[in-house]
Amino acid sequence: MSRTGAYRAEPGSVASAQIAVRVGTYAWVIAGIIGTVVSTVNDGNVQQWILMSGIGIASGVLGLAFLRRKARGR
């Protein structure tokens, strides 16, 4: 097996991955807390699912923007 095709992590990629996991975990915790509150207040109606979808999309877009900004070195 040739060693020339071995994967080498780029400098800072491990740190970026750890930050991404941390940000994702925080986003899920916050969404869970908000979802629990909304579900309790509104007796679990359709509004809860719309809100959770919006929070999921927003947190995904914000996480992607954060990682792109980190990749640029800002």
Secondary structure, DSSP 8 states (H G I E B T S, - for coil): --STT-----TTHHHHHHHHHHHHHHHHHHHHHHHHHHHHHHTT-HHHHHHHHHHHHHHHHHHHHHHHHHHTT-
